[in-house]
C-alpha cells in the first residue's frame, strides 16, 4: 500500500504502459500520480505531454495550463500551449486594449476626431495609452506588461519613437515582444518592428551586468503614424532574490517624460494577503478570494519641456511608488540580513588598517585616522562593478574585495565600514538615490528607489563615498549632497533621510594673482589657486598624469587667457586626496590689456578677463522648472595689479556689494596713493544649491549686476606724454 501511494511509482507505470502502446492505461496511471500530488506542477506538465503525444489536445492544454498556474516560471510550456492553439492568459491578453478603436477615435475615423489638448502644441509626440501591468504570486515573482501607444506629431518624433527598449535578466526572466506595430495615417496597419537583444553594461564606466535589453526598432516612420509596442517579461527564477518583497517606482506619465499623455494606467495583480503600500491613491478589486487587483489611472498629463540643470524626474512630476514594506525599519532589517554575513575581517584587512595608519604622527586624532582609512580604500581598490544577480544589491565579502582590490559602491562602502570598525569607529551603510535622479518622499519604504551606496559615520555626522576616486574624506561629491537616502542601522532598522549640503565655506576656490602689466598690453602673472570641497575633484582628475600636467593646465588657462604661455608651475599635494588642490603658476599673457586711443592708455577688466555669469548659469530668460546650480560654494579672488613702468592708474572699478537670499557678492579696490598699483578683492558666494522658479528672475538680475560690476575696468596712462 505504501508503494502504491508514491506518485513516482505511477509515473513509472505510465511510462511502461506508453512504451507498450497503451496510451489509455498510461494516462490512467498519470492521473493516479496527479491525484496523489495535485499541487505538483511537474506532474501536471508530464500529464500534458503524455496527452499531447496521444492526440488529446484539449486534455493536454488543460493539464499544461494547470501546471502553469502552479508554477508560472515555465516559458517552454507557454510556447507549447501556443503551438497547441491554447488561448493566452497572460497580462497582455488579460488587460488587452482595443488599439485599433483607440487610434480610430484619435484620428476621427468614422466620426469626429478628438481635439488635441493645448499642451500637445509644439510637442514631438503624444502618448495615447500607456499601461504597466504586473501579476505576481506570493513570492513576488510573476510577469509584467509594458504597453505603449504613441502618436508621432512632428519630424522630431520620428527619431524619438524609432526605438523602444525594455530590460531583463536572462537567468531570472525572459521577454516576449507581443506587439510591434505601426498604424499609418492612410489606415494601413504594419507589423514592421525589428527586435534585437543586446548586453547591458559599460566597460568605459567599469560596470558589468548580467542584464540584457530588448530593442524594437521601427524603420520608415512618418509624421501622423501611431506606434504600438508591447513587452511582456516573465520571471523564470526558482525564487525571488528579494524574498517576498515587491517594490516599484515609475513615473505616472506615458513615455520618456517629455511627451504629453492622454491615459496612463498601472495595474498590479497580487495575492490578497500581500500588504502593499502606495504613495498614490489606488483602487482595489477582488478578483477572487485569493487575488486582488490594484489600479492607478491618470488622464491628460502635460509633457515636460526639458531644461538644462533641472532637478531629477521625481521632483518634476507625480510618480508612483509601491512597496510591500510598511516601514523603513523593515527595509533595514532585510538589507542587514543580506549584507551582515559579507562584512568579514581577516589578517590582510587588519594589515591594511595598520598600513593606512602607519604614516600618521602619534598625535593624530581619531578623525585623522578616519580620513587615512578612507584614503586607503580609495587608493587600494579600483572601482569595478560586477552587478550579477543578487550582487546588484548585495556586496561581495569584504575579504574578497580587499584581496582582489576592486569593487563597486556597496563593496567599497562595506570595506570602509569594517576597516573603521577596527579602530573603534562605528559606521553605517547608506543606500542613496543620487541627486540627478530626484528626491523622493519618505513613504512608502522601499528598495526600488536607490542606485548608489556610501558610508555614514554618526559620531562625526560624516558621509563618505568610497567610489569618489578624486575626492577627499570630507569632500562628499555633489551628486550625493541633497540626495534621498536610507541609513542601514546594523540590525536596528533603517532611517530615511536627505543628505545635507555642505556649507559654502566648505567648498571654496581661492585665487591670488600678482599681475605686472607691460606697455604693450601683455602681463606677467604669478597665480596661486587653492581649491577645497567638491570642486577640487575635477582638478585632481584633470591633473592626475604628472607628465601631462603642464600641458593640461595650459589648456585650462587658455580658456581664460587666450594665447597664454605657462612658464613655470608647481602642484604641491596634488597627489594627496586629503590635501587641498594647490596650483602655483607663472604665466605670460598677451593682450591682457588693450590700448585706448593714441596716447598709450591701457584698459583691462576688473578680473583681467570677461565674466559672463548670466550666460553660464541662467542663459534662459524664463524657466518652467527649478535650476540646480551645484552645491553651495564660495569664490575668493585677490588680484594685485602693478601698472607698467612709466604709467599710473587713472581709473579703477567702483566697490559693489550685493545681497540676495541665495547669494552674495562683494567687490573692493584699494589703489596706492602713487597710482602705481592697486589691489582688487572679490567674494562671490552661492548659499543655495537650487533656484526655484519664483526666484529665477531675481537670480538672473543678481548675476547681471555681478557681471556689470566685474565688467568695470582699470585704466593706466603714461605719467608724461613725449613731445
Protein Blocks (a to p, Z undefined) as FASTA:
>chain_A
ZZmmpmklmmmmmmmmmmnopaklmmmmmmmmmmmmmmlmklmmmmmmmmmmnopaklmm
mmmmmmmmmmmclmklmmmmmmnopacddfklmmcccfklmmmmmnopoiacddddfklg
opabdcfbdcddddddfkopacdddddddddfbfmlmmmmmpccddddfkloccddfbdc
dddfkopacdfbccddddeddfklopacfbdcdddddehiaehiacddddddddfbfbdf
kljaccddddfbfbnopaccfbdcddddddfklccddfbdcddddfblmbccdddddehi
adddddehiacfklmbccddddfbfbfklmmmmmmmmmmmmmccdfklmmmmmmmmmmpc
fklcfklmmmmmmmmmmmmpccddddehjllmmccdfklmmmnopacfklmmmmmmmmmm
mnopacdddddddfklopadfbdcdfklpcbdcdddfklopacdfklmkbcfklccfklg
opacdddeehnapaddddddddfklmccdddddddddfkopacdddddddedjklmmmmm
mmmpmmlmmmmmmmmmmmmmghiacfbdcdehklpmkbccddddddddehkbccehjnop
acddfkopacdfklmmmmpfbdfbdcdebjaddddddddddddehiacfbdcdddddddf
kbccdddddddfklpaccdddddddfbfbdcfklmmmmmmmmmmmmmmmmpccddddfbd
cZZ
